[in-house]
Amino acid sequence: MALPIATSTLEAAARELDTAVAVAEVYRSDPAFAAPPTVWAGLAQTLPTLLEA
């Protein structure tokens, strides 16, 4: 049975989720943290699979 989502897409999303969790840990440990726009731009490039979902 074929998955409705390609395995390569799932693997990419899993890697991106690891990055997203790391970013969330920063905000969880320091809620006042405010990332500069360049960080958000970098994340947008780093998380394309998740952002397309």
PDB file of all heavy atoms in Angstrom:
ATOM      1  N   MET A   1       0.842  -1.183   0.000  1.00  0.00           N
ATOM      2  CA  MET A   1       0.000   0.000   0.000  1.00  0.00           C
ATOM      3  C   MET A   1       0.891   1.252   0.000  1.00  0.00           C
ATOM      4  O   MET A   1       1.789   1.390   0.823  1.00  0.00           O
ATOM      5  CB  MET A   1      -0.893  -0.005   1.241  1.00  0.00           C
ATOM      6  CG  MET A   1      -1.812   1.175   1.321  1.00  0.00           C
ATOM      7  SD  MET A   1      -2.970   0.962   2.671  1.00  0.00           S
ATOM      8  CE  MET A   1      -2.603   2.418   3.583  1.00  0.00           C
ATOM      9  N   ALA A   2       0.639   2.142  -0.908  1.00  0.00           N
ATOM     10  CA  ALA A   2       1.416   3.376  -1.008  1.00  0.00           C
ATOM     11  C   ALA A   2       0.896   4.410  -0.010  1.00  0.00           C
ATOM     12  O   ALA A   2      -0.309   4.496   0.256  1.00  0.00           O
ATOM     13  CB  ALA A   2       1.318   3.937  -2.418  1.00  0.00           C
ATOM     14  N   LEU A   3       1.837   5.134   0.539  1.00  0.00           N
ATOM     15  CA  LEU A   3       1.452   6.213   1.450  1.00  0.00           C
ATOM     16  C   LEU A   3       0.894   7.388   0.653  1.00  0.00           C
ATOM     17  O   LEU A   3       1.322   7.625  -0.479  1.00  0.00           O
ATOM     18  CB  LEU A   3       2.670   6.682   2.247  1.00  0.00           C
ATOM     19  CG  LEU A   3       3.286   5.689   3.220  1.00  0.00           C
ATOM     20  CD1 LEU A   3       4.576   6.256   3.797  1.00  0.00           C
ATOM     21  CD2 LEU A   3       2.321   5.380   4.341  1.00  0.00           C
ATOM     22  N   PRO A   4      -0.045   8.147   1.230  1.00  0.00           N
ATOM     23  CA  PRO A   4      -0.592   9.302   0.508  1.00  0.00           C
ATOM     24  C   PRO A   4       0.426  10.449   0.389  1.00  0.00           C
ATOM     25  O   PRO A   4       0.246  11.356  -0.400  1.00  0.00           O
ATOM     26  CB  PRO A   4      -1.793   9.721   1.345  1.00  0.00           C
ATOM     27  CG  PRO A   4      -1.526   9.169   2.700  1.00  0.00           C
ATOM     28  CD  PRO A   4      -0.690   7.930   2.491  1.00  0.00           C
ATOM     29  N   ILE A   5       1.503  10.361   1.168  1.00  0.00           N
ATOM     30  CA  ILE A   5       2.564  11.366   1.128  1.00  0.00           C
ATOM     31  C   ILE A   5       3.862  10.614   0.860  1.00  0.00           C
ATOM     32  O   ILE A   5       4.132   9.579   1.476  1.00  0.00           O
ATOM     33  CB  ILE A   5       2.680  12.130   2.463  1.00  0.00           C
ATOM     34  CG1 ILE A   5       1.374  12.852   2.770  1.00  0.00           C
ATOM     35  CG2 ILE A   5       3.839  13.117   2.436  1.00  0.00           C
ATOM     36  CD1 ILE A   5       1.326  13.478   4.148  1.00  0.00           C
ATOM     37  N   ALA A   6       4.673  11.141  -0.035  1.00  0.00           N
ATOM     38  CA  ALA A   6       5.935  10.485  -0.375  1.00  0.00           C
ATOM     39  C   ALA A   6       6.833  10.367   0.850  1.00  0.00           C
ATOM     40  O   ALA A   6       6.889  11.262   1.692  1.00  0.00           O
ATOM     41  CB  ALA A   6       6.651  11.277  -1.457  1.00  0.00           C
ATOM     42  N   THR A   7       7.536   9.254   0.939  1.00  0.00           N
ATOM     43  CA  THR A   7       8.446   9.014   2.062  1.00  0.00           C
ATOM     44  C   THR A   7       9.488  10.129   2.170  1.00  0.00           C
ATOM     45  O   THR A   7       9.810  10.578   3.268  1.00  0.00           O
ATOM     46  CB  THR A   7       9.142   7.648   1.904  1.00  0.00           C
ATOM     47  OG1 THR A   7       8.130   6.647   1.839  1.00  0.00           O
ATOM     48  CG2 THR A   7      10.067   7.361   3.062  1.00  0.00           C
ATOM     49  N   SER A   8       9.981  10.595   1.041  1.00  0.00           N
ATOM     50  CA  SER A   8      10.984  11.672   1.068  1.00  0.00           C
ATOM     51  C   SER A   8      10.407  12.952   1.671  1.00  0.00           C
ATOM     52  O   SER A   8      11.106  13.675   2.383  1.00  0.00           O
ATOM     53  CB  SER A   8      11.526  11.946  -0.330  1.00  0.00           C
ATOM     54  OG  SER A   8      10.476  12.328  -1.195  1.00  0.00           O
ATOM     55  N   THR A   9       9.138  13.204   1.424  1.00  0.00           N
ATOM     56  CA  THR A   9       8.482  14.385   2.009  1.00  0.00           C
ATOM     57  C   THR A   9       8.345  14.214   3.518  1.00  0.00           C
ATOM     58  O   THR A   9       8.586  15.155   4.273  1.00  0.00           O
ATOM     59  CB  THR A   9       7.092  14.606   1.379  1.00  0.00           C
ATOM     60  OG1 THR A   9       7.252  14.797  -0.036  1.00  0.00           O
ATOM     61  CG2 THR A   9       6.388  15.812   1.972  1.00  0.00           C
ATOM     62  N   LEU A  10       7.980  13.021   3.949  1.00  0.00           N
ATOM     63  CA  LEU A  10       7.866  12.760   5.386  1.00  0.00           C
ATOM     64  C   LEU A  10       9.214  12.898   6.081  1.00  0.00           C
ATOM     65  O   LEU A  10       9.309  13.461   7.177  1.00  0.00           O
ATOM     66  CB  LEU A  10       7.290  11.368   5.626  1.00  0.00           C
ATOM     67  CG  LEU A  10       5.823  11.181   5.260  1.00  0.00           C
ATOM     68  CD1 LEU A  10       5.437   9.719   5.390  1.00  0.00           C
ATOM     69  CD2 LEU A  10       4.941  12.051   6.122  1.00  0.00           C
ATOM     70  N   GLU A  11      10.269  12.403   5.448  1.00  0.00           N
ATOM     71  CA  GLU A  11      11.603  12.504   6.033  1.00  0.00           C
ATOM     72  C   GLU A  11      12.053  13.959   6.128  1.00  0.00           C
ATOM     73  O   GLU A  11      12.618  14.374   7.137  1.00  0.00           O
ATOM     74  CB  GLU A  11      12.597  11.677   5.211  1.00  0.00           C
ATOM     75  CG  GLU A  11      12.380  10.188   5.348  1.00  0.00           C
ATOM     76  CD  GLU A  11      13.174   9.374   4.350  1.00  0.00           C
ATOM     77  OE1 GLU A  11      13.737   9.938   3.389  1.00  0.00           O
ATOM     78  OE2 GLU A  11      13.230   8.145   4.545  1.00  0.00           O
ATOM     79  N   ALA A  12      11.786  14.742   5.085  1.00  0.00           N
ATOM     80  CA  ALA A  12      12.141  16.162   5.107  1.00  0.00           C
ATOM     81  C   ALA A  12      11.361  16.885   6.199  1.00  0.00           C
ATOM     82  O   ALA A  12      11.917  17.706   6.938  1.00  0.00           O
ATOM     83  CB  ALA A  12      11.871  16.800   3.741  1.00  0.00           C
ATOM     84  N   ALA A  13      10.084  16.581   6.317  1.00  0.00           N
ATOM     85  CA  ALA A  13       9.261  17.219   7.345  1.00  0.00           C
ATOM     86  C   ALA A  13       9.757  16.846   8.740  1.00  0.00           C
ATOM     87  O   ALA A  13       9.777  17.698   9.632  1.00  0.00           O
ATOM     88  CB  ALA A  13       7.797  16.821   7.170  1.00  0.00           C
ATOM     89  N   ALA A  14      10.176  15.614   8.929  1.00  0.00           N
ATOM     90  CA  ALA A  14      10.687  15.186  10.238  1.00  0.00           C
ATOM     91  C   ALA A  14      11.951  15.960  10.603  1.00  0.00           C
ATOM     92  O   ALA A  14      12.113  16.408  11.748  1.00  0.00           O
ATOM     93  CB  ALA A  14      10.961  13.687  10.237  1.00  0.00           C
ATOM     94  N   ARG A  15      12.853  16.133   9.642  1.00  0.00           N
ATOM     95  CA  ARG A  15      14.070  16.921   9.906  1.00  0.00           C
ATOM     96  C   ARG A  15      13.712  18.365  10.245  1.00  0.00           C
ATOM     97  O   ARG A  15      14.280  18.971  11.150  1.00  0.00           O
ATOM     98  CB  ARG A  15      15.004  16.884   8.694  1.00  0.00           C
ATOM     99  CG  ARG A  15      15.745  15.581   8.520  1.00  0.00           C
ATOM    100  CD  ARG A  15      16.818  15.681   7.447  1.00  0.00           C
ATOM    101  NE  ARG A  15      16.296  16.089   6.139  1.00  0.00           N
ATOM    102  CZ  ARG A  15      15.796  15.264   5.229  1.00  0.00           C
ATOM    103  NH1 ARG A  15      15.742  13.968   5.475  1.00  0.00           N
ATOM    104  NH2 ARG A  15      15.356  15.712   4.076  1.00  0.00           N
ATOM    105  N   GLU A  16      12.764  18.915   9.512  1.00  0.00           N
ATOM    106  CA  GLU A  16      12.350  20.295   9.759  1.00  0.00           C
ATOM    107  C   GLU A  16      11.660  20.431  11.113  1.00  0.00           C
ATOM    108  O   GLU A  16      11.815  21.456  11.786  1.00  0.00           O
ATOM    109  CB  GLU A  16      11.450  20.774   8.621  1.00  0.00           C
ATOM    110  CG  GLU A  16      12.213  20.911   7.315  1.00  0.00           C
ATOM    111  CD  GLU A  16      11.339  21.260   6.137  1.00  0.00           C
ATOM    112  OE1 GLU A  16      10.222  21.779   6.343  1.00  0.00           O
ATOM    113  OE2 GLU A  16      11.763  21.012   4.995  1.00  0.00           O
ATOM    114  N   LEU A  17      10.909  19.423  11.510  1.00  0.00           N
ATOM    115  CA  LEU A  17      10.277  19.461  12.827  1.00  0.00           C
ATOM    116  C   LEU A  17      11.309  19.500  13.939  1.00  0.00           C
ATOM    117  O   LEU A  17      11.114  20.191  14.949  1.00  0.00           O
ATOM    118  CB  LEU A  17       9.349  18.260  13.018  1.00  0.00           C
ATOM    119  CG  LEU A  17       7.985  18.386  12.362  1.00  0.00           C
ATOM    120  CD1 LEU A  17       7.251  17.053  12.429  1.00  0.00           C
ATOM    121  CD2 LEU A  17       7.169  19.487  13.000  1.00  0.00           C
ATOM    122  N   ASP A  18      12.424  18.792  13.762  1.00  0.00           N
ATOM    123  CA  ASP A  18      13.507  18.847  14.747  1.00  0.00           C
ATOM    124  C   ASP A  18      13.991  20.287  14.916  1.00  0.00           C
ATOM    125  O   ASP A  18      14.212  20.754  16.030  1.00  0.00           O
ATOM    126  CB  ASP A  18      14.675  17.952  14.335  1.00  0.00           C
ATOM    127  CG  ASP A  18      14.361  16.474  14.469  1.00  0.00           C
ATOM    128  OD1 ASP A  18      13.405  16.121  15.193  1.00  0.00           O
ATOM    129  OD2 ASP A  18      15.079  15.677  13.839  1.00  0.00           O
ATOM    130  N   THR A  19      14.145  21.004  13.806  1.00  0.00           N
ATOM    131  CA  THR A  19      14.573  22.411  13.859  1.00  0.00           C
ATOM    132  C   THR A  19      13.507  23.263  14.533  1.00  0.00           C
ATOM    133  O   THR A  19      13.811  24.105  15.388  1.00  0.00           O
ATOM    134  CB  THR A  19      14.851  22.934  12.443  1.00  0.00           C
ATOM    135  OG1 THR A  19      15.882  22.139  11.854  1.00  0.00           O
ATOM    136  CG2 THR A  19      15.283  24.389  12.464  1.00  0.00           C
ATOM    137  N   ALA A  20      12.248  23.039  14.179  1.00  0.00           N
ATOM    138  CA  ALA A  20      11.159  23.813  14.765  1.00  0.00           C
ATOM    139  C   ALA A  20      11.070  23.592  16.276  1.00  0.00           C
ATOM    140  O   ALA A  20      10.823  24.523  17.047  1.00  0.00           O
ATOM    141  CB  ALA A  20       9.831  23.455  14.094  1.00  0.00           C
ATOM    142  N   VAL A  21      11.296  22.370  16.718  1.00  0.00           N
ATOM    143  CA  VAL A  21      11.274  22.063  18.154  1.00  0.00           C
ATOM    144  C   VAL A  21      12.414  22.797  18.861  1.00  0.00           C
ATOM    145  O   VAL A  21      12.230  23.345  19.949  1.00  0.00           O
ATOM    146  CB  VAL A  21      11.346  20.541  18.400  1.00  0.00           C
ATOM    147  CG1 VAL A  21      11.623  20.225  19.860  1.00  0.00           C
ATOM    148  CG2 VAL A  21      10.051  19.880  17.952  1.00  0.00           C
ATOM    149  N   ALA A  22      13.572  22.843  18.235  1.00  0.00           N
ATOM    150  CA  ALA A  22      14.706  23.556  18.834  1.00  0.00           C
ATOM    151  C   ALA A  22      14.380  25.043  18.993  1.00  0.00           C
ATOM    152  O   ALA A  22      14.686  25.650  20.032  1.00  0.00           O
ATOM    153  CB  ALA A  22      15.959  23.372  17.985  1.00  0.00           C
ATOM    154  N   VAL A  23      13.745  25.625  17.999  1.00  0.00           N
ATOM    155  CA  VAL A  23      13.350  27.039  18.081  1.00  0.00           C
ATOM    156  C   VAL A  23      12.307  27.222  19.185  1.00  0.00           C
ATOM    157  O   VAL A  23      12.370  28.165  19.970  1.00  0.00           O
ATOM    158  CB  VAL A  23      12.809  27.527  16.727  1.00  0.00           C
ATOM    159  CG1 VAL A  23      12.191  28.913  16.848  1.00  0.00           C
ATOM    160  CG2 VAL A  23      13.932  27.538  15.690  1.00  0.00           C
ATOM    161  N   ALA A  24      11.370  26.296  19.271  1.00  0.00           N
ATOM    162  CA  ALA A  24      10.341  26.386  20.308  1.00  0.00           C
ATOM    163  C   ALA A  24      10.951  26.322  21.706  1.00  0.00           C
ATOM    164  O   ALA A  24      10.477  27.011  22.621  1.00  0.00           O
ATOM    165  CB  ALA A  24       9.322  25.262  20.130  1.00  0.00           C
ATOM    166  N   GLU A  25      12.008  25.537  21.864  1.00  0.00           N
ATOM    167  CA  GLU A  25      12.678  25.449  23.169  1.00  0.00           C
ATOM    168  C   GLU A  25      13.261  26.797  23.582  1.00  0.00           C
ATOM    169  O   GLU A  25      13.241  27.146  24.765  1.00  0.00           O
ATOM    170  CB  GLU A  25      13.769  24.381  23.144  1.00  0.00           C
ATOM    171  CG  GLU A  25      13.239  22.970  23.127  1.00  0.00           C
ATOM    172  CD  GLU A  25      12.437  22.627  24.380  1.00  0.00           C
ATOM    173  OE1 GLU A  25      12.789  23.073  25.487  1.00  0.00           O
ATOM    174  OE2 GLU A  25      11.431  21.902  24.244  1.00  0.00           O
ATOM    175  N   VAL A  26      13.776  27.551  22.629  1.00  0.00           N
ATOM    176  CA  VAL A  26      14.300  28.887  22.940  1.00  0.00           C
ATOM    177  C   VAL A  26      13.177  29.759  23.485  1.00  0.00           C
ATOM    178  O   VAL A  26      13.323  30.427  24.510  1.00  0.00           O
ATOM    179  CB  VAL A  26      14.942  29.552  21.701  1.00  0.00           C
ATOM    180  CG1 VAL A  26      15.290  31.004  21.978  1.00  0.00           C
ATOM    181  CG2 VAL A  26      16.175  28.776  21.267  1.00  0.00           C
ATOM    182  N   TYR A  27      12.037  29.753  22.805  1.00  0.00           N
ATOM    183  CA  TYR A  27      10.912  30.570  23.253  1.00  0.00           C
ATOM    184  C   TYR A  27      10.324  30.064  24.567  1.00  0.00           C
ATOM    185  O   TYR A  27       9.874  30.851  25.390  1.00  0.00           O
ATOM    186  CB  TYR A  27       9.831  30.628  22.171  1.00  0.00           C
ATOM    187  CG  TYR A  27      10.179  31.637  21.106  1.00  0.00           C
ATOM    188  CD1 TYR A  27      10.814  31.258  19.941  1.00  0.00           C
ATOM    189  CD2 TYR A  27       9.897  32.981  21.288  1.00  0.00           C
ATOM    190  CE1 TYR A  27      11.155  32.190  18.976  1.00  0.00           C
ATOM    191  CE2 TYR A  27      10.227  33.918  20.334  1.00  0.00           C
ATOM    192  CZ  TYR A  27      10.854  33.515  19.182  1.00  0.00           C
ATOM    193  OH  TYR A  27      11.194  34.436  18.238  1.00  0.00           O
ATOM    194  N   ARG A  28      10.339  28.770  24.764  1.00  0.00           N
ATOM    195  CA  ARG A  28       9.816  28.212  26.016  1.00  0.00           C
ATOM    196  C   ARG A  28      10.703  28.622  27.191  1.00  0.00           C
ATOM    197  O   ARG A  28      10.220  28.951  28.264  1.00  0.00           O
ATOM    198  CB  ARG A  28       9.742  26.696  25.928  1.00  0.00           C
ATOM    199  CG  ARG A  28       9.065  26.071  27.128  1.00  0.00           C
ATOM    200  CD  ARG A  28       9.056  24.571  27.061  1.00  0.00           C
ATOM    201  NE  ARG A  28       8.964  24.104  25.687  1.00  0.00           N
ATOM    202  CZ  ARG A  28       8.357  22.999  25.319  1.00  0.00           C
ATOM    203  NH1 ARG A  28       7.816  22.227  26.219  1.00  0.00           N
ATOM    204  NH2 ARG A  28       8.313  22.627  24.066  1.00  0.00           N
ATOM    205  N   SER A  29      12.021  28.608  26.988  1.00  0.00           N
ATOM    206  CA  SER A  29      12.944  28.938  28.074  1.00  0.00           C
ATOM    207  C   SER A  29      13.063  30.439  28.298  1.00  0.00           C
ATOM    208  O   SER A  29      13.426  30.873  29.388  1.00  0.00           O
ATOM    209  CB  SER A  29      14.324  28.335  27.799  1.00  0.00           C
ATOM    210  OG  SER A  29      14.903  28.933  26.661  1.00  0.00           O
ATOM    211  N   ASP A  30      12.756  31.238  27.272  1.00  0.00           N
ATOM    212  CA  ASP A  30      12.845  32.696  27.400  1.00  0.00           C
ATOM    213  C   ASP A  30      11.716  33.336  26.597  1.00  0.00           C
ATOM    214  O   ASP A  30      11.917  33.769  25.455  1.00  0.00           O
ATOM    215  CB  ASP A  30      14.203  33.190  26.900  1.00  0.00           C
ATOM    216  CG  ASP A  30      14.394  34.683  27.091  1.00  0.00           C
ATOM    217  OD1 ASP A  30      13.528  35.334  27.722  1.00  0.00           O
ATOM    218  OD2 ASP A  30      15.414  35.204  26.609  1.00  0.00           O
ATOM    219  N   PRO A  31      10.507  33.407  27.169  1.00  0.00           N
ATOM    220  CA  PRO A  31       9.355  33.939  26.432  1.00  0.00           C
ATOM    221  C   PRO A  31       9.549  35.363  25.912  1.00  0.00           C
ATOM    222  O   PRO A  31       8.901  35.772  24.948  1.00  0.00           O
ATOM    223  CB  PRO A  31       8.211  33.886  27.453  1.00  0.00           C
ATOM    224  CG  PRO A  31       8.632  32.859  28.436  1.00  0.00           C
ATOM    225  CD  PRO A  31      10.139  32.937  28.495  1.00  0.00           C
ATOM    226  N   ALA A  32      10.446  36.121  26.521  1.00  0.00           N
ATOM    227  CA  ALA A  32      10.671  37.492  26.068  1.00  0.00           C
ATOM    228  C   ALA A  32      11.591  37.561  24.845  1.00  0.00           C
ATOM    229  O   ALA A  32      11.753  38.623  24.249  1.00  0.00           O
ATOM    230  CB  ALA A  32      11.273  38.313  27.198  1.00  0.00           C
ATOM    231  N   PHE A  33      12.171  36.424  24.461  1.00  0.00           N
ATOM    232  CA  PHE A  33      13.078  36.403  23.316  1.00  0.00           C
ATOM    233  C   PHE A  33      12.347  36.867  22.063  1.00  0.00           C
ATOM    234  O   PHE A  33      11.234  36.456  21.788  1.00  0.00           O
ATOM    235  CB  PHE A  33      13.631  34.994  23.105  1.00  0.00           C
ATOM    236  CG  PHE A  33      14.493  34.865  21.879  1.00  0.00           C
ATOM    237  CD1 PHE A  33      15.777  35.373  21.878  1.00  0.00           C
ATOM    238  CD2 PHE A  33      14.009  34.258  20.741  1.00  0.00           C
ATOM    239  CE1 PHE A  33      16.581  35.254  20.752  1.00  0.00           C
ATOM    240  CE2 PHE A  33      14.799  34.133  19.613  1.00  0.00           C
ATOM    241  CZ  PHE A  33      16.084  34.633  19.623  1.00  0.00           C
ATOM    242  N   ALA A  34      12.988  37.729  21.313  1.00  0.00           N
ATOM    243  CA  ALA A  34      12.424  38.210  20.048  1.00  0.00           C
ATOM    244  C   ALA A  34      13.483  38.042  18.965  1.00  0.00           C
ATOM    245  O   ALA A  34      14.474  38.766  18.949  1.00  0.00           O
ATOM    246  CB  ALA A  34      11.991  39.659  20.170  1.00  0.00           C
ATOM    247  N   ALA A  35      13.267  37.098  18.107  1.00  0.00           N
ATOM    248  CA  ALA A  35      14.230  36.850  17.035  1.00  0.00           C
ATOM    249  C   ALA A  35      14.169  37.973  16.008  1.00  0.00           C
ATOM    250  O   ALA A  35      13.095  38.463  15.674  1.00  0.00           O
ATOM    251  CB  ALA A  35      13.927  35.524  16.358  1.00  0.00           C
ATOM    252  N   PRO A  36      15.326  38.382  15.500  1.00  0.00           N
ATOM    253  CA  PRO A  36      15.332  39.404  14.456  1.00  0.00           C
ATOM    254  C   PRO A  36      14.745  38.854  13.156  1.00  0.00           C
ATOM    255  O   PRO A  36      14.698  37.631  12.954  1.00  0.00           O
ATOM    256  CB  PRO A  36      16.811  39.749  14.289  1.00  0.00           C
ATOM    257  CG  PRO A  36      17.557  38.608  14.864  1.00  0.00           C
ATOM    258  CD  PRO A  36      16.662  37.962  15.877  1.00  0.00           C
ATOM    259  N   PRO A  37      14.291  39.726  12.277  1.00  0.00           N
ATOM    260  CA  PRO A  37      13.682  39.279  11.012  1.00  0.00           C
ATOM    261  C   PRO A  37      14.574  38.344  10.200  1.00  0.00           C
ATOM    262  O   PRO A  37      14.070  37.452   9.516  1.00  0.00           O
ATOM    263  CB  PRO A  37      13.424  40.582  10.256  1.00  0.00           C
ATOM    264  CG  PRO A  37      13.295  41.623  11.331  1.00  0.00           C
ATOM    265  CD  PRO A  37      14.240  41.181  12.423  1.00  0.00           C
ATOM    266  N   THR A  38      15.885  38.505  10.287  1.00  0.00           N
ATOM    267  CA  THR A  38      16.768  37.625   9.518  1.00  0.00           C
ATOM    268  C   THR A  38      16.665  36.174   9.991  1.00  0.00           C
ATOM    269  O   THR A  38      16.806  35.253   9.185  1.00  0.00           O
ATOM    270  CB  THR A  38      18.239  38.093   9.603  1.00  0.00           C
ATOM    271  OG1 THR A  38      18.610  38.208  10.982  1.00  0.00           O
ATOM    272  CG2 THR A  38      18.435  39.424   8.916  1.00  0.00           C
ATOM    273  N   VAL A  39      16.403  35.994  11.277  1.00  0.00           N
ATOM    274  CA  VAL A  39      16.223  34.629  11.791  1.00  0.00           C
ATOM    275  C   VAL A  39      14.967  34.019  11.205  1.00  0.00           C
ATOM    276  O   VAL A  39      14.962  32.868  10.754  1.00  0.00           O
ATOM    277  CB  VAL A  39      16.173  34.611  13.335  1.00  0.00           C
ATOM    278  CG1 VAL A  39      15.761  33.244  13.853  1.00  0.00           C
ATOM    279  CG2 VAL A  39      17.510  35.029  13.907  1.00  0.00           C
ATOM    280  N   TRP A  40      13.882  34.779  11.177  1.00  0.00           N
ATOM    281  CA  TRP A  40      12.633  34.258  10.616  1.00  0.00           C
ATOM    282  C   TRP A  40      12.783  33.974   9.126  1.00  0.00           C
ATOM    283  O   TRP A  40      12.258  32.981   8.619  1.00  0.00           O
ATOM    284  CB  TRP A  40      11.476  35.219  10.881  1.00  0.00           C
ATOM    285  CG  TRP A  40      11.147  35.286  12.334  1.00  0.00           C
ATOM    286  CD1 TRP A  40      11.249  36.370  13.146  1.00  0.00           C
ATOM    287  CD2 TRP A  40      10.701  34.213  13.165  1.00  0.00           C
ATOM    288  NE1 TRP A  40      10.892  36.037  14.427  1.00  0.00           N
ATOM    289  CE2 TRP A  40      10.554  34.726  14.472  1.00  0.00           C
ATOM    290  CE3 TRP A  40      10.419  32.868  12.944  1.00  0.00           C
ATOM    291  CZ2 TRP A  40      10.120  33.937  15.537  1.00  0.00           C
ATOM    292  CZ3 TRP A  40       9.996  32.088  14.008  1.00  0.00           C
ATOM    293  CH2 TRP A  40       9.845  32.628  15.283  1.00  0.00           C
ATOM    294  N   ALA A  41      13.510  34.814   8.425  1.00  0.00           N
ATOM    295  CA  ALA A  41      13.747  34.576   6.995  1.00  0.00           C
ATOM    296  C   ALA A  41      14.553  33.295   6.806  1.00  0.00           C
ATOM    297  O   ALA A  41      14.269  32.492   5.906  1.00  0.00           O
ATOM    298  CB  ALA A  41      14.469  35.767   6.375  1.00  0.00           C
ATOM    299  N   GLY A  42      15.543  33.088   7.661  1.00  0.00           N
ATOM    300  CA  GLY A  42      16.334  31.869   7.589  1.00  0.00           C
ATOM    301  C   GLY A  42      15.510  30.634   7.882  1.00  0.00           C
ATOM    302  O   GLY A  42      15.662  29.599   7.229  1.00  0.00           O
ATOM    303  N   LEU A  43      14.624  30.737   8.853  1.00  0.00           N
ATOM    304  CA  LEU A  43      13.746  29.600   9.169  1.00  0.00           C
ATOM    305  C   LEU A  43      12.817  29.292   8.005  1.00  0.00           C
ATOM    306  O   LEU A  43      12.543  28.130   7.707  1.00  0.00           O
ATOM    307  CB  LEU A  43      12.933  29.880  10.434  1.00  0.00           C
ATOM    308  CG  LEU A  43      13.674  29.685  11.740  1.00  0.00           C
ATOM    309  CD1 LEU A  43      12.823  30.148  12.910  1.00  0.00           C
ATOM    310  CD2 LEU A  43      14.100  28.243  11.930  1.00  0.00           C
ATOM    311  N   ALA A  44      12.331  30.323   7.351  1.00  0.00           N
ATOM    312  CA  ALA A  44      11.448  30.102   6.199  1.00  0.00           C
ATOM    313  C   ALA A  44      12.176  29.315   5.114  1.00  0.00           C
ATOM    314  O   ALA A  44      11.571  28.466   4.452  1.00  0.00           O
ATOM    315  CB  ALA A  44      10.952  31.438   5.653  1.00  0.00           C
ATOM    316  N   GLN A  45      13.471  29.544   4.956  1.00  0.00           N
ATOM    317  CA  GLN A  45      14.246  28.794   3.964  1.00  0.00           C
ATOM    318  C   GLN A  45      14.574  27.396   4.469  1.00  0.00           C
ATOM    319  O   GLN A  45      14.714  26.462   3.689  1.00  0.00           O
ATOM    320  CB  GLN A  45      15.538  29.536   3.638  1.00  0.00           C
ATOM    321  CG  GLN A  45      15.311  30.807   2.876  1.00  0.00           C
ATOM    322  CD  GLN A  45      16.604  31.554   2.602  1.00  0.00           C
ATOM    323  OE1 GLN A  45      17.625  31.314   3.247  1.00  0.00           O
ATOM    324  NE2 GLN A  45      16.563  32.459   1.648  1.00  0.00           N
ATOM    325  N   THR A  46      14.697  27.245   5.773  1.00  0.00           N
ATOM    326  CA  THR A  46      15.074  25.963   6.376  1.00  0.00           C
ATOM    327  C   THR A  46      13.886  25.013   6.514  1.00  0.00           C
ATOM    328  O   THR A  46      14.069  23.811   6.578  1.00  0.00           O
ATOM    329  CB  THR A  46      15.698  26.213   7.766  1.00  0.00           C
ATOM    330  OG1 THR A  46      16.799  27.111   7.617  1.00  0.00           O
ATOM    331  CG2 THR A  46      16.194  24.949   8.400  1.00  0.00           C
ATOM    332  N   LEU A  47      12.681  25.548   6.564  1.00  0.00           N
ATOM    333  CA  LEU A  47      11.487  24.744   6.812  1.00  0.00           C
ATOM    334  C   LEU A  47      10.510  24.739   5.628  1.00  0.00           C
ATOM    335  O   LEU A  47       9.295  24.828   5.839  1.00  0.00           O
ATOM    336  CB  LEU A  47      10.765  25.261   8.060  1.00  0.00           C
ATOM    337  CG  LEU A  47      11.611  25.430   9.321  1.00  0.00           C
ATOM    338  CD1 LEU A  47      10.807  26.107  10.417  1.00  0.00           C
ATOM    339  CD2 LEU A  47      12.148  24.097   9.788  1.00  0.00           C
ATOM    340  N   PRO A  48      10.965  24.589   4.409  1.00  0.00           N
ATOM    341  CA  PRO A  48      10.032  24.715   3.270  1.00  0.00           C
ATOM    342  C   PRO A  48       8.942  23.652   3.247  1.00  0.00           C
ATOM    343  O   PRO A  48       7.802  23.943   2.888  1.00  0.00           O
ATOM    344  CB  PRO A  48      10.935  24.598   2.041  1.00  0.00           C
ATOM    345  CG  PRO A  48      12.102  23.790   2.519  1.00  0.00           C
ATOM    346  CD  PRO A  48      12.298  24.216   3.960  1.00  0.00           C
ATOM    347  N   THR A  49       9.257  22.425   3.643  1.00  0.00           N
ATOM    348  CA  THR A  49       8.258  21.364   3.605  1.00  0.00           C
ATOM    349  C   THR A  49       7.135  21.640   4.595  1.00  0.00           C
ATOM    350  O   THR A  49       5.958  21.495   4.266  1.00  0.00           O
ATOM    351  CB  THR A  49       8.908  19.999   3.904  1.00  0.00           C
ATOM    352  OG1 THR A  49       9.982  19.798   2.987  1.00  0.00           O
ATOM    353  CG2 THR A  49       7.916  18.858   3.765  1.00  0.00           C
ATOM    354  N   LEU A  50       7.499  22.068   5.793  1.00  0.00           N
ATOM    355  CA  LEU A  50       6.471  22.358   6.804  1.00  0.00           C
ATOM    356  C   LEU A  50       5.639  23.574   6.426  1.00  0.00           C
ATOM    357  O   LEU A  50       4.432  23.598   6.650  1.00  0.00           O
ATOM    358  CB  LEU A  50       7.123  22.593   8.165  1.00  0.00           C
ATOM    359  CG  LEU A  50       7.740  21.370   8.832  1.00  0.00           C
ATOM    360  CD1 LEU A  50       8.393  21.771  10.146  1.00  0.00           C
ATOM    361  CD2 LEU A  50       6.694  20.306   9.075  1.00  0.00           C
ATOM    362  N   LEU A  51       6.280  24.570   5.866  1.00  0.00           N
ATOM    363  CA  LEU A  51       5.548  25.790   5.517  1.00  0.00           C
ATOM    364  C   LEU A  51       4.643  25.620   4.310  1.00  0.00           C
ATOM    365  O   LEU A  51       3.690  26.369   4.156  1.00  0.00           O
ATOM    366  CB  LEU A  51       6.532  26.957   5.312  1.00  0.00           C
ATOM    367  CG  LEU A  51       7.320  27.340   6.564  1.00  0.00           C
ATOM    368  CD1 LEU A  51       8.316  28.442   6.244  1.00  0.00           C
ATOM    369  CD2 LEU A  51       6.402  27.762   7.691  1.00  0.00           C
ATOM    370  N   GLU A  52       4.936  24.630   3.485  1.00  0.00           N
ATOM    371  CA  GLU A  52       4.070  24.344   2.345  1.00  0.00           C
ATOM    372  C   GLU A  52       2.849  23.538   2.746  1.00  0.00           C
ATOM    373  O   GLU A  52       1.860  23.521   2.034  1.00  0.00           O
ATOM    374  CB  GLU A  52       4.830  23.561   1.272  1.00  0.00           C
ATOM    375  CG  GLU A  52       5.853  24.381   0.528  1.00  0.00           C
ATOM    376  CD  GLU A  52       6.645  23.528  -0.454  1.00  0.00           C
ATOM    377  OE1 GLU A  52       6.299  22.343  -0.656  1.00  0.00           O
ATOM    378  OE2 GLU A  52       7.619  24.051  -1.011  1.00  0.00           O
ATOM    379  N   ALA A  53       2.923  22.858   3.887  1.00  0.00           N
ATOM    380  CA  ALA A  53       1.826  21.973   4.317  1.00  0.00           C
ATOM    381  C   ALA A  53       0.605  22.759   4.718  1.00  0.00           C
ATOM    382  O   ALA A  53       0.609  23.870   5.048  1.00  0.00           O
ATOM    383  CB  ALA A  53       2.297  21.105   5.470  1.00  0.00           C
TER     384      ALA A  53
END
